[in-house]
Amino acid sequence: MTLLYVCVRPQQGAAAAEYESFRAAARLDESGLHRLDLVREALPDDVFDRYSGFVVGGSPFNATDPESTKTDPQRRLEAALERIAAAAASADGPAALFTCYGIGVVGRMLGAEVSRAFPEDTGPTTIELTAEGRADPVFGGLADRFSALTAHKEGSAHVPPGGVLLATNDACPVQAYRVGDRLYATQFHPEPTAKAFTERMAIYRNDGYFESSAYDAISARVLAASITEPVRLLRAFAHRFAAG
C-alpha cells in the first residue's frame, strides 16, 4: 500500500508545487505518493482500502469561515476531510497527517475551539517539542527546538479531547498533536523548502496573509532561515506508515 496526498487548494499551480514538496520531503516517488484533488474530485468509496495513509496539504480556506460564505466545494471537502480524520482516529484505521488548514478542520470536528485568536505571520517561527513530542515515534527524532514555516489566520489554545500535544510556541499554542496512534496534525507547514515557500507566497501575495509590498522583505527572511527539521517529520511519517 502507499500514501495519498490530498489537495485542498483551489489554485492548481500551488497544488502541483505542494504535491512535489510533499513527495520530495518524504522521499517518495510518484508510485509511493498518489494524489487526489479534493476541490474537484470526490473521496473514492474504497479510499481507505487502497491507502495506508494520507497527507493533507494547506489551503486558503479556513475552518472558521462563516458557513454562509463557504462555497459548495469547501463544504464538500471539509466533510471528506472529516471522514479521513475519523478513520485515522479509529483504532485500526489508516494514518493521516493534516497540515495548516487541516488542523482546524480536525480540531473543530473533535471538539477543540478553533478561532481567529492565534494567527501567525507568514515566515519562519520557532517550534518547541513537548515531552510527549520528544517521546513520539514520528516527532521524537526532531530537535527539541526548530524553525518551521507558517502562514495562517486561525488556531487553537488547546488540543481536542483525547489529543496529545506534541509541539507548541507562544504565538499559537497548538502547533502539533496526535490523536490515537495514527492521526497527526500540524499548524506549521512540514513540506516546503524555503524556496518553495517563497514561490507559494507569490501565488497568495494578495490573499491577506501579508502586505503584498512586503513580499521581498519576507522572502529574504524565509530564504535566510534554516528549515531542516519539518521535512524529517514527513520522512518519519512516511517511513512508519507508507508500508501499511
Secondary structure, DSSP 8 states (H G I E B T S, - for coil): -EEEEEE--S-HHHHHHHHHHHHHHHT--TTTEEEEETTTS---TTHHHHEEEEEE---S--TTS-GGG--HHHHHHHHHHHHHHHHHHSTT--EEEEETHHHHHHHHHHT--EETTS-EEEEEEEEEE-HHHHHSTTTTTS-SEEEEEEEES-EESS--TTEEEEEE-SSSS-SEEEETTTEEEESSB-S--HHHHHHHHHHTTTTTSS-GGGHHHHHHHHHHS---HHHHHHHHHHHHHTT-
